Amino acid sequence: MGYPLETDRYVGMSAGKESIVREFSTFCIPQNCQGYRVPQWVIDRTLHRLLIHLVDNSLRATKDAWARYFLLTAQQYDRTVNLTVSGLPECQLDRWIDRLIKAAPEANQGMRGIHHQFVARQNEAVVVDFLRTPISSSDPQGVAAQQFLSAYLQPPCWYAARHFHSTKIAPSQLSYEYSLEDCFQIATEQTIQPVKLLQHFQLERRNITLRTYAEKTLERVLQRIIQLKTIQNDSTWKLLRYLSQKELTASLQAEGYSQLNITSYTLIWRCFKEIYQTKQIKQNQLPLPTKQQLQEMGDRYNQRRKPYEIIEPIAQETISTWLEAIARSVRVYRSSDAMLDRLLQDHQPSDGLADLMQLEQTTQVGTIVRQAFLGLPAIAQIALNLWFGLELTHAEILQLLKSQLGIEKQYQLSRQIKRYKKLLLTSILEQLNEHDFEIQVNVFDRLTEALDEYLVDYCKSYFYPFLQNHIQQLQSHEKLILYLHYQQHWEDKKIAEAFNLKSSIPSRVITLNLSFQSCLKNAIQTDLGIDLSHCDARLTNFVEIWLKESAILDMGDVNNVES
């Protein structure tokens, strides 16, 4: 694009600018270190060079503000999704940002400074190219803002993949089919089109960053994609047995079937579901329907067809053909390019959490939640903290609390946790009503759905002070290494050079991570009387996410290191 090359990557760059440049130009490559899978951060030099010229040294804006602005910019080039601001004329961008600031001032205020800076520099070639031109004219997804977002979403991809793999894949039979790298690759593929991935992100929402939203969305989409990939390997009869009518109808409509054919196919599928009862003969496989079962399906179809205005009866030899045609349509539907759109549509964010957060701002519901939580029996508090906070499995919690809970089976624990949640929500709503806040029935239902998501943050915060106290035991350079590695995503080589270290940075980070795990185990043993020595994988994941998102690390010496 004709921009001068920098002679030194960070010469004359403030700490804030360097952080922004690195955040939006760095990609992740998983690597092995002492048996652990750790991310290696690699800089894309094209994006890095462009950002050096775009980001002003004097501008004070958060990473989330830059991400939001890049999302708004990218939406103007993306015509694959129907967005509120997609295609918005440039002259209206100022007014749109003003509206967002009025709706959520703290979250969106930084976008105004970024936009005003670009308006003031609109005669500069680098700014014009950024706002007008893709990096590669042959690549419709090559708009610079989209590529910046793809880089910004690399950490959410890694942590979503790691959390999903450790909690869902590793304990299951799928561990032989999907490695952590496989999960990360699937997640990364979704960020190639970041506007589509983030199409349901509401810029007007408070209390949620774009990165947090992306991580949660990626994990949900990752789970569904792997489910669908697994289902694709199922036999026709297993696929039909566990198919939903919603997906059946959508598949047939996508294939262009007439309404009469869809009605006929749906009826024979229902008859199949009612009559076909059999046992799995091997993994992912179910046997063919017997002749007797096919006969019963045909008889039931012919008995029921008249209310659906189906004139022709079905012959027995036609039933298998129809069922196989349904299965083919479903497989095509699941493998189509529009699958991500459907997954995101199925997982639009619930208004329940927004309602709860809104209540928190207007009613100090945080205090009410704490009071209600502390009003639960002690064993209930421990179980919920382990489930929502440390994200232990039912089997792990049962192993730790079987005698205190007085139960033997995992399904009993699941029911017990539901009862604890119901008690908690009832107590919260009673206290809200005491403060003269009316809760409508529909809001109550949404809060019930949202309580899980709220409890995740609340229960995690129970364990954070133990870890934060341990930070005080670390030396200054150890805190700084963790800060640069987890929160600034410095390359390991650069950290080693900054501290003149000969040992590898990943091994030092793992050693520090293990010290936090040991501290947490000891604190929980002392405070709750629970031994977590068999839950190392959960604790590793918990500590990493805390270091990345919540740890308050010493940053006082950053400028000295950078210089």
Backbone torsions as a table, in degrees:
resi	resn	phi	psi	omega
1	MET	NA	2.2	175.0
2	GLY	85.1	17.3	178.5
3	TYR	-87.3	146.8	178.8
4	PRO	-67.5	141.1	177.7
5	LEU	-76.5	139.9	177.1
6	GLU	-74.0	138.7	179.2
7	THR	-77.0	-32.5	175.0
8	ASP	-133.9	138.5	-168.6
9	ARG	-56.9	-37.3	-173.1
10	TYR	-123.5	17.5	-178.1
11	VAL	-62.5	132.4	175.6
12	GLY	69.7	14.1	-175.4
13	MET	-101.6	130.9	176.8
14	SER	-71.0	163.8	179.8
15	ALA	-61.3	-39.2	-179.7
16	GLY	-65.6	-43.6	179.7
17	LYS	-65.3	-43.7	-179.5
18	GLU	-60.2	-39.5	179.8
19	SER	-61.9	-43.2	179.1
20	ILE	-66.3	-45.9	-178.9
21	VAL	-59.4	-45.4	-179.0
22	ARG	-66.2	-41.4	-174.5
23	GLU	-61.3	-35.3	-173.6
24	PHE	-104.5	15.0	178.3
25	SER	-137.8	11.9	-174.4
26	THR	-113.5	135.4	179.6
27	PHE	-119.2	159.8	-172.2
28	CYS	-106.9	136.9	171.5
29	ILE	-127.5	116.0	-180.0
30	PRO	-65.1	142.0	175.9
31	GLN	-140.9	162.5	-178.3
32	ASN	-96.9	136.1	176.2
33	CYS	-146.4	112.0	178.3
34	GLN	54.1	38.8	177.9
35	GLY	85.2	-4.3	178.1
36	TYR	-103.5	146.6	173.4
37	ARG	-93.5	118.7	-177.0
38	VAL	-125.6	152.7	-179.6
39	PRO	-82.6	137.6	171.4
40	GLN	-109.1	126.1	-174.3
41	TRP	-96.8	126.8	-176.2
42	VAL	-123.7	133.1	-176.1
43	ILE	-85.9	134.9	170.3
44	ASP	-86.0	111.7	-170.7
45	ARG	-67.5	-31.7	179.4
46	THR	-65.5	-48.4	178.3
47	LEU	-65.4	-40.1	-178.4
48	HIS	-61.0	-45.5	-178.7
49	ARG	-64.6	-39.9	179.5
50	LEU	-66.1	-42.1	-178.7
51	LEU	-66.0	-35.2	178.2
52	ILE	-56.1	-37.1	-178.6
53	HIS	-86.1	-22.6	-178.6
54	LEU	-83.3	-39.9	-172.7
55	VAL	-85.1	124.3	179.9
56	ASP	-84.1	137.5	-179.4
57	ASN	-58.3	-35.1	-172.6
58	SER	-86.0	-10.5	-175.4
59	LEU	-77.0	128.8	178.2
60	ARG	-105.9	101.9	178.3
61	ALA	-146.3	143.6	-178.0
62	THR	-75.3	165.6	176.4
63	LYS	-62.1	-38.5	179.7
64	ASP	-65.1	-36.9	178.0
65	ALA	-63.9	-42.6	176.7
66	TRP	-63.0	-42.6	180.0
67	ALA	-62.0	-42.5	178.4
68	ARG	-63.6	-41.2	180.0
69	TYR	-67.3	-41.4	177.1
70	PHE	-62.8	-36.2	178.1
71	LEU	-64.4	-45.9	177.3
72	LEU	-59.4	-42.8	179.7
73	THR	-65.4	-44.5	-178.3
74	ALA	-65.1	-33.4	-179.3
75	GLN	-62.4	-27.2	-179.3
76	GLN	-70.0	-21.4	-179.3
77	TYR	-98.9	-15.1	-172.5
78	ASP	-95.4	120.5	179.3
79	ARG	-109.9	10.4	-176.5
80	THR	-87.7	-12.1	-180.0
81	VAL	-129.9	152.5	-179.3
82	ASN	-95.7	98.9	-175.5
83	LEU	-115.9	155.3	-179.0
84	THR	-59.8	-38.9	-175.6
85	VAL	-104.2	-0.2	-179.4
86	SER	-62.5	129.1	179.4
87	GLY	77.3	11.8	180.0
88	LEU	-63.4	128.8	178.2
89	PRO	-58.6	145.5	-176.0
90	GLU	-58.4	-34.8	-177.5
91	CYS	-64.8	-18.3	-179.6
92	GLN	-95.2	-4.2	-176.5
93	LEU	-63.8	-38.2	176.5
94	ASP	-58.3	-47.7	-178.6
95	ARG	-66.4	-34.8	178.7
96	TRP	-66.2	-43.2	177.8
97	ILE	-62.8	-39.8	177.9
98	ASP	-60.6	-41.6	178.9
99	ARG	-63.4	-40.6	179.1
100	LEU	-65.8	-38.2	179.3
101	ILE	-65.8	-38.6	177.5
102	LYS	-64.4	-37.4	-178.4
103	ALA	-74.6	-39.5	-178.1
104	ALA	-147.0	79.8	-172.4
105	PRO	-60.3	-44.1	-176.5
106	GLU	-65.2	-37.7	-176.8
107	ALA	-75.1	-31.9	-169.4
108	ASN	-114.1	-3.9	-176.8
109	GLN	-58.1	-38.0	-176.9
110	GLY	-63.2	-25.6	-179.1
111	MET	-64.5	-31.8	-178.6
112	ARG	-63.2	-45.2	179.5
113	GLY	-62.6	-40.8	178.9
114	ILE	-63.2	-45.9	-177.7
115	HIS	-66.1	-43.2	-180.0
116	HIS	-63.3	-34.1	177.4
117	GLN	-64.2	-42.8	-179.7
118	PHE	-69.1	-35.9	177.1
119	VAL	-62.6	-42.1	-179.9
120	ALA	-67.0	-23.6	-177.5
121	ARG	-108.9	23.8	-172.0
122	GLN	-67.8	-11.2	176.9
123	ASN	-89.7	-7.8	179.4
124	GLU	-79.3	136.6	-176.2
125	ALA	-58.9	-39.2	-176.4
126	VAL	-65.4	-36.6	179.5
127	VAL	-71.9	-42.9	178.7
128	VAL	-59.9	-45.5	-179.7
129	ASP	-63.9	-39.6	179.4
130	PHE	-63.0	-44.5	-175.5
131	LEU	-78.7	-22.1	-171.9
132	ARG	-112.0	-30.8	-163.3
133	THR	-122.9	134.0	170.2
134	PRO	-63.8	153.3	175.5
135	ILE	-59.5	-40.6	177.8
136	SER	-125.0	117.1	-177.4
137	SER	-65.5	-20.6	179.8
138	SER	-84.7	-6.5	-176.6
139	ASP	-115.0	105.3	-178.0
140	PRO	-62.6	-20.3	177.4
141	GLN	-96.5	13.1	-173.8
142	GLY	-89.3	9.0	177.1
143	VAL	-55.0	133.3	-174.5
144	ALA	-55.1	-44.3	-177.8
145	ALA	-59.1	-37.3	178.7
146	GLN	-67.0	-39.1	179.7
147	GLN	-70.5	-35.1	173.6
148	PHE	-61.1	-42.8	179.2
149	LEU	-65.2	-39.4	178.6
150	SER	-59.5	-41.5	177.7
151	ALA	-66.4	-42.9	-178.9
152	TYR	-61.8	-28.9	-178.1
153	LEU	-87.8	2.0	178.2
154	GLN	-62.6	-48.7	177.1
155	PRO	-58.9	-44.0	174.7
156	PRO	-58.1	-36.8	177.3
157	CYS	-61.1	-46.7	-177.0
158	TRP	-63.8	-49.4	-175.2
159	TYR	-72.3	-34.3	175.3
160	ALA	-64.8	-44.1	179.6
161	ALA	-65.1	-43.1	-178.9
162	ARG	-65.2	-43.7	-179.2
163	HIS	-66.6	-43.8	-179.8
164	PHE	-64.0	-42.2	-178.5
165	HIS	-66.2	-42.4	-176.2
166	SER	-72.9	-32.0	-176.1
167	THR	-95.2	-27.9	-175.0
168	LYS	-112.8	-44.0	-173.2
169	ILE	-84.6	-52.0	-175.0
170	ALA	-54.7	-41.6	-179.6
171	PRO	-77.4	-2.3	-172.9
172	SER	-113.2	175.9	176.9
173	GLN	-68.2	-17.8	-179.9
174	LEU	-70.6	-8.5	179.3
175	SER	-62.1	-22.9	178.2
176	TYR	-80.4	-17.0	-177.0
177	GLU	-103.1	-31.9	-173.4
178	TYR	-125.7	117.6	174.5
179	SER	-88.1	172.2	174.9
180	LEU	-59.5	-39.4	179.3
181	GLU	-63.2	-37.6	177.4
182	ASP	-61.8	-45.3	179.8
183	CYS	-63.3	-42.1	179.7
184	PHE	-64.4	-40.3	180.0
185	GLN	-63.7	-42.6	178.9
186	ILE	-62.8	-43.6	179.4
187	ALA	-63.6	-42.8	-178.2
188	THR	-63.4	-36.3	179.7
189	GLU	-60.2	-29.5	-179.0
190	GLN	-74.0	-19.9	-177.8
191	THR	-90.5	-0.1	176.2
192	ILE	-62.6	-33.1	174.8
193	GLN	-116.5	78.7	-173.2
194	PRO	-64.4	-31.3	179.6
195	VAL	-63.3	-40.5	178.4
196	LYS	-66.6	-43.4	179.5
197	LEU	-60.6	-36.3	-174.9
198	LEU	-100.7	18.0	-172.6
199	GLN	-64.7	-23.1	179.1
200	HIS	-101.5	7.6	176.0
201	PHE	-72.0	124.9	-176.7
202	GLN	-96.9	108.6	-178.8
203	LEU	-63.4	-19.8	-179.3
204	GLU	-79.9	-11.5	-177.3
205	ARG	-75.2	140.8	175.6
206	ARG	-92.0	167.5	167.7
207	ASN	63.6	20.4	173.9
208	ILE	-146.8	127.6	178.1
209	THR	-86.1	161.3	178.7
210	LEU	-61.2	-38.3	-177.7
211	ARG	-67.4	-41.8	178.8
212	THR	-63.1	-43.8	178.1
213	TYR	-60.6	-44.3	-178.4
214	ALA	-62.0	-41.7	-177.9
215	GLU	-63.2	-43.8	179.7
216	LYS	-67.0	-40.6	179.3
217	THR	-65.5	-43.4	-179.5
218	LEU	-61.8	-39.2	-179.5
219	GLU	-67.4	-40.0	177.8
220	ARG	-64.7	-44.9	-179.6
221	VAL	-65.6	-40.9	178.0
222	LEU	-58.5	-44.9	179.3
223	GLN	-61.1	-44.0	-177.4
224	ARG	-69.4	-39.1	-179.8
225	ILE	-63.3	-43.6	179.9
226	ILE	-67.7	-35.5	174.4
227	GLN	-59.3	-45.9	-178.4
228	LEU	-67.5	-39.1	177.5
229	LYS	-62.7	-38.5	178.6
230	THR	-67.4	-42.6	-179.6
231	ILE	-64.9	-32.6	-179.7
232	GLN	-58.9	-26.3	-179.7
233	ASN	-85.7	-4.2	-179.4
234	ASP	-71.6	156.5	173.0
235	SER	-68.1	162.7	178.1
236	THR	-53.7	-40.7	-172.1
237	TRP	-76.6	-33.0	175.2
238	LYS	-71.7	-39.5	177.6
239	LEU	-58.0	-46.9	-177.8
240	LEU	-68.0	-33.5	-176.8
241	ARG	-67.2	-35.0	-176.8
242	TYR	-106.7	14.0	178.8
243	LEU	-77.0	144.5	174.5
244	SER	-94.3	153.4	-179.5
245	GLN	-66.8	-33.0	178.6
246	LYS	-60.0	-45.7	-179.7
247	GLU	-71.4	-35.4	176.8
248	LEU	-58.4	-50.9	-178.7
249	THR	-61.1	-45.7	-179.5
250	ALA	-62.2	-39.4	-179.9
251	SER	-63.9	-44.9	-178.5
252	LEU	-69.1	-38.2	176.8
253	GLN	-63.8	-40.0	179.0
254	ALA	-63.9	-29.6	179.2
255	GLU	-80.6	-10.2	177.5
256	GLY	88.7	18.3	178.1
257	TYR	-67.9	148.1	176.6
258	SER	-70.9	163.9	-179.4
259	GLN	-63.0	-35.7	178.7
260	LEU	-65.3	-43.7	177.7
261	ASN	-63.7	-40.2	178.6
262	ILE	-62.1	-42.4	178.6
263	THR	-62.4	-43.0	-179.4
264	SER	-66.1	-46.1	-179.9
265	TYR	-64.0	-39.4	-179.9
266	THR	-64.6	-39.5	-179.4
267	LEU	-66.2	-43.8	-179.7
268	ILE	-68.3	-32.3	176.6
269	TRP	-66.1	-40.1	177.2
270	ARG	-63.2	-41.8	177.9
271	CYS	-62.5	-40.6	176.5
272	PHE	-58.7	-47.6	-178.0
273	LYS	-60.8	-37.8	-177.3
274	GLU	-73.4	-34.3	-170.8
275	ILE	-100.2	-33.8	-174.6
276	TYR	-78.9	95.9	177.4
277	GLN	-123.1	115.3	-176.7
278	THR	-153.4	174.0	180.0
279	LYS	-104.4	149.6	178.1
280	GLN	-66.5	131.7	-178.7
281	ILE	-91.2	-28.0	171.7
282	LYS	-163.3	174.5	-172.8
283	GLN	-53.1	128.4	176.6
284	ASN	65.9	9.2	-176.1
285	GLN	-122.5	139.5	171.7
286	LEU	-127.6	149.0	-176.6
287	PRO	-73.4	163.9	175.1
288	LEU	-61.4	148.1	172.5
289	PRO	-62.0	144.4	177.7
290	THR	-75.7	165.1	177.8
291	LYS	-61.0	-37.6	178.9
292	GLN	-64.2	-41.2	178.7
293	GLN	-64.9	-42.2	177.9
294	LEU	-61.9	-39.2	178.4
295	GLN	-63.2	-42.3	179.7
296	GLU	-66.4	-37.3	177.1
297	MET	-62.3	-45.2	179.9
298	GLY	-62.8	-43.1	179.9
299	ASP	-62.3	-43.8	-178.6
300	ARG	-67.6	-39.0	177.9
301	TYR	-59.8	-47.1	-177.3
302	ASN	-67.6	-30.1	177.1
303	GLN	-70.4	-30.0	-172.7
304	ARG	-101.7	-7.1	-167.9
305	ARG	-70.3	-30.0	-172.6
306	LYS	-62.1	-43.1	177.3
307	PRO	-60.4	-22.2	179.4
308	TYR	-93.5	7.3	179.7
309	GLU	59.6	35.7	174.4
310	ILE	-93.6	117.7	-172.8
311	ILE	-83.0	-49.0	-173.1
312	GLU	-80.0	132.3	172.4
313	PRO	-72.9	163.8	-179.4
314	ILE	-103.5	137.4	177.0
315	ALA	-87.2	150.5	-176.3
316	GLN	-59.9	-38.1	-177.7
317	GLU	-70.7	-13.3	-179.8
318	THR	-86.8	-21.9	-171.9
319	ILE	-60.4	-50.4	-179.5
320	SER	-60.5	-38.7	179.3
321	THR	-61.6	-44.8	179.6
322	TRP	-64.1	-44.8	-178.0
323	LEU	-63.9	-39.8	178.1
324	GLU	-68.1	-33.7	176.8
325	ALA	-65.8	-39.2	176.7
326	ILE	-61.3	-46.5	-178.7
327	ALA	-61.2	-41.1	178.4
328	ARG	-61.8	-43.2	-179.9
329	SER	-62.3	-40.5	-179.6
330	VAL	-65.8	-42.7	179.8
331	ARG	-63.3	-41.9	177.6
332	VAL	-63.0	-42.9	-179.3
333	TYR	-61.9	-41.5	-178.1
334	ARG	-72.6	-24.5	-177.3
335	SER	-98.4	3.7	-175.6
336	SER	-76.0	164.1	-178.8
337	ASP	-65.5	-20.3	-177.2
338	ALA	-85.4	6.1	-175.7
339	MET	-60.3	-42.7	-178.8
340	LEU	-60.6	-40.0	177.5
341	ASP	-57.2	-43.2	-177.5
342	ARG	-69.2	-39.1	179.6
343	LEU	-63.7	-43.2	179.8
344	LEU	-67.3	-36.7	177.8
345	GLN	-64.0	-38.0	179.4
346	ASP	-69.5	-21.6	-174.4
347	HIS	-118.9	38.1	173.6
348	GLN	-61.6	144.8	-177.3
349	PRO	-62.1	138.5	178.4
350	SER	-72.9	143.7	175.5
351	ASP	-73.4	-12.2	-175.4
352	GLY	-61.0	-46.1	-179.3
353	LEU	-66.4	-37.8	176.9
354	ALA	-62.0	-40.8	176.9
355	ASP	-60.2	-43.5	-178.0
356	LEU	-66.8	-41.3	178.1
357	MET	-66.0	-38.2	177.9
358	GLN	-62.5	-41.7	176.3
359	LEU	-62.2	-35.6	-179.5
360	GLU	-63.3	-37.0	-178.5
361	GLN	-73.4	-31.1	-172.6
362	THR	-101.9	-16.6	-173.7
363	THR	-129.5	7.6	-176.1
364	GLN	53.2	45.3	-176.9
365	VAL	-64.4	-19.9	176.9
366	GLY	-57.5	-44.0	177.8
367	THR	-64.7	-39.4	-179.7
368	ILE	-65.6	-40.6	178.1
369	VAL	-62.9	-43.9	179.1
370	ARG	-60.8	-43.6	179.5
371	GLN	-63.5	-42.9	-179.8
372	ALA	-66.5	-40.5	-179.5
373	PHE	-64.4	-44.6	-179.7
374	LEU	-69.4	-16.3	176.8
375	GLY	-81.0	-10.6	177.2
376	LEU	-73.8	157.8	173.4
377	PRO	-56.7	149.9	-176.9
378	ALA	-56.4	-41.1	-178.7
379	ILE	-67.0	-31.3	177.2
380	ALA	-67.0	-42.4	178.5
381	GLN	-61.8	-42.3	179.9
382	ILE	-64.1	-45.8	-178.3
383	ALA	-61.7	-44.0	-179.5
384	LEU	-68.2	-37.6	177.8
385	ASN	-64.6	-39.2	178.8
386	LEU	-69.9	-39.0	-176.7
387	TRP	-74.0	-53.8	-176.4
388	PHE	-86.1	-33.8	-175.7
389	GLY	-80.1	-60.6	-179.5
390	LEU	-88.8	-9.4	178.1
391	GLU	58.4	41.3	172.2
392	LEU	-69.9	155.2	177.5
393	THR	-78.9	166.2	176.3
394	HIS	-58.4	-39.8	-179.2
395	ALA	-63.8	-41.2	179.8
396	GLU	-67.6	-41.6	179.0
397	ILE	-65.8	-40.7	179.9
398	LEU	-62.9	-39.0	178.6
399	GLN	-63.0	-34.2	-177.0
400	LEU	-84.2	-34.3	-169.4
401	LEU	-120.8	14.0	-174.5
402	LYS	-53.8	-49.1	-175.2
403	SER	-69.2	-39.4	-179.8
404	GLN	-68.0	-37.2	-179.2
405	LEU	-81.1	-22.5	-179.9
406	GLY	70.3	32.6	179.3
407	ILE	-129.7	163.4	-175.2
408	GLU	-119.8	-27.9	-170.0
409	LYS	-111.8	153.3	-179.5
410	GLN	-65.6	-37.8	-179.9
411	TYR	-64.5	-30.0	176.5
412	GLN	-68.1	-38.2	177.2
413	LEU	-65.4	-42.1	178.8
414	SER	-58.3	-44.2	179.1
415	ARG	-66.2	-37.4	-178.8
416	GLN	-65.8	-40.9	178.6
417	ILE	-64.3	-38.5	176.3
418	LYS	-62.3	-39.1	178.5
419	ARG	-66.1	-40.3	177.8
420	TYR	-62.1	-42.1	179.5
421	LYS	-64.1	-39.8	179.2
422	LYS	-64.7	-42.1	176.7
423	LEU	-60.4	-42.7	-177.7
424	LEU	-64.4	-47.9	-178.0
425	LEU	-66.0	-39.7	177.7
426	THR	-60.0	-43.3	179.0
427	SER	-64.4	-41.6	179.1
428	ILE	-60.8	-46.6	-176.6
429	LEU	-69.3	-35.0	176.2
430	GLU	-62.4	-42.4	-179.9
431	GLN	-70.1	-33.9	175.5
432	LEU	-63.9	-41.6	179.2
433	ASN	-65.2	-32.4	176.0
434	GLU	-64.4	-25.9	177.4
435	HIS	-90.8	14.9	176.1
436	ASP	66.2	32.8	173.4
437	PHE	-106.1	116.8	-179.5
438	GLU	-79.5	133.4	177.5
439	ILE	-110.8	113.7	179.2
440	GLN	-69.8	158.7	-177.1
441	VAL	-60.6	-44.2	-178.1
442	ASN	-66.1	-33.1	176.5
443	VAL	-68.7	-38.5	177.5
444	PHE	-57.4	-45.5	-179.7
445	ASP	-62.0	-41.9	-178.4
446	ARG	-69.8	-36.1	177.6
447	LEU	-65.5	-34.5	177.2
448	THR	-60.2	-44.2	179.3
449	GLU	-68.1	-34.0	-174.0
450	ALA	-84.1	-15.4	-174.1
451	LEU	-59.2	-36.8	179.3
452	ASP	-56.7	-48.0	-177.1
453	GLU	-66.0	-37.4	179.1
454	TYR	-68.4	-40.3	-178.4
455	LEU	-66.3	-28.3	178.4
456	VAL	-57.7	-51.3	-179.9
457	ASP	-66.7	-40.9	-177.1
458	TYR	-64.6	-46.4	-176.6
459	CYS	-72.1	-32.3	175.5
460	LYS	-62.4	-37.8	-176.4
461	SER	-65.0	-18.4	176.4
462	TYR	-63.6	-35.4	-174.6
463	PHE	-90.3	-18.0	-174.6
464	TYR	-59.9	-42.0	-178.8
465	PRO	-58.2	-34.4	177.8
466	PHE	-59.6	-44.0	-178.3
467	LEU	-72.6	-40.7	-179.2
468	GLN	-62.9	-37.8	177.6
469	ASN	-63.7	-34.4	-179.2
470	HIS	-67.3	-27.7	179.0
471	ILE	-56.7	-34.8	-177.6
472	GLN	-65.7	-18.1	179.6
473	GLN	-84.9	-10.3	-177.6
474	LEU	-85.4	155.7	173.6
475	GLN	-77.7	159.7	-175.3
476	SER	-57.3	-43.5	-177.1
477	HIS	-69.3	-27.8	177.7
478	GLU	-69.9	-41.6	176.4
479	LYS	-61.1	-41.5	-177.0
480	LEU	-68.1	-38.5	176.7
481	ILE	-60.3	-45.1	179.1
482	LEU	-63.7	-41.4	179.4
483	TYR	-62.1	-47.0	-177.9
484	LEU	-68.2	-35.7	-178.3
485	HIS	-74.5	-51.1	-172.2
486	TYR	-87.2	-37.7	-171.5
487	GLN	-105.5	-19.4	177.1
488	GLN	-112.5	-10.4	176.6
489	HIS	57.0	40.9	174.2
490	TRP	-66.0	148.8	172.6
491	GLU	-64.9	141.5	-179.0
492	ASP	-57.9	-38.3	-179.5
493	LYS	-61.8	-41.1	-178.7
494	LYS	-67.9	-40.2	177.6
495	ILE	-61.3	-44.8	-179.9
496	ALA	-60.5	-42.1	179.9
497	GLU	-66.7	-38.3	-177.6
498	ALA	-63.7	-35.3	-177.3
499	PHE	-103.5	4.1	179.9
500	ASN	55.4	48.2	-177.2
501	LEU	-97.8	141.4	176.4
502	LYS	-96.5	-30.2	178.4
503	SER	-77.4	157.4	-175.3
504	SER	-72.1	143.6	179.5
505	ILE	-66.5	-43.6	178.9
506	PRO	-55.5	-39.7	-179.9
507	SER	-67.1	-37.5	177.1
508	ARG	-66.3	-41.5	179.4
509	VAL	-62.9	-42.2	179.0
510	ILE	-63.3	-41.6	178.7
511	THR	-60.9	-43.9	178.3
512	LEU	-66.3	-39.7	177.5
513	ASN	-59.8	-43.9	179.9
514	LEU	-64.1	-31.9	177.7
515	SER	-67.2	-36.2	175.9
516	PHE	-67.2	-40.6	178.2
517	GLN	-60.9	-43.7	179.8
518	SER	-62.3	-42.7	177.6
519	CYS	-60.8	-43.4	-178.6
520	LEU	-65.9	-42.1	177.3
521	LYS	-58.5	-47.4	-178.1
522	ASN	-63.6	-41.0	-179.3
523	ALA	-65.1	-41.7	-179.7
524	ILE	-69.7	-36.3	176.2
525	GLN	-61.6	-42.3	-179.2
526	THR	-73.2	-43.7	-172.4
527	ASP	-80.4	-39.6	-174.2
528	LEU	-113.8	-10.9	-177.6
529	GLY	70.2	31.6	-176.9
530	ILE	-119.0	133.9	179.3
531	ASP	-98.4	113.4	-177.5
532	LEU	-102.7	26.1	-176.1
533	SER	-65.7	-17.5	-179.7
534	HIS	-100.7	14.1	-176.9
535	CYS	-121.3	37.5	-174.4
536	ASP	-60.6	-39.0	-177.7
537	ALA	-63.0	-41.3	179.1
538	ARG	-65.6	-42.4	-177.4
539	LEU	-68.1	-37.6	176.6
540	THR	-58.6	-47.7	-179.9
541	ASN	-64.1	-42.5	-178.7
542	PHE	-62.7	-47.1	-178.7
543	VAL	-64.0	-41.7	-179.3
544	GLU	-62.1	-45.1	-179.6
545	ILE	-65.4	-39.0	178.1
546	TRP	-63.3	-45.1	179.2
547	LEU	-61.6	-35.4	-177.9
548	LYS	-74.3	-41.5	-168.2
549	GLU	-109.2	-32.1	-166.3
550	SER	-123.8	-19.0	-174.9
551	ALA	-65.8	138.1	175.3
552	ILE	-98.9	100.4	-175.7
553	LEU	-103.1	155.0	-178.6
554	ASP	-71.6	117.7	-179.5
555	MET	-112.8	10.9	-174.2
556	GLY	-62.4	-28.1	-175.1
557	ASP	-101.2	12.5	-176.7
558	VAL	-60.5	-47.4	-176.7
559	ASN	-62.4	-35.8	178.2
560	ASN	-64.5	-41.4	179.3
561	VAL	-64.9	-43.7	-177.2
562	GLU	-64.4	-34.2	-179.3
563	SER	-73.6	NA	NA
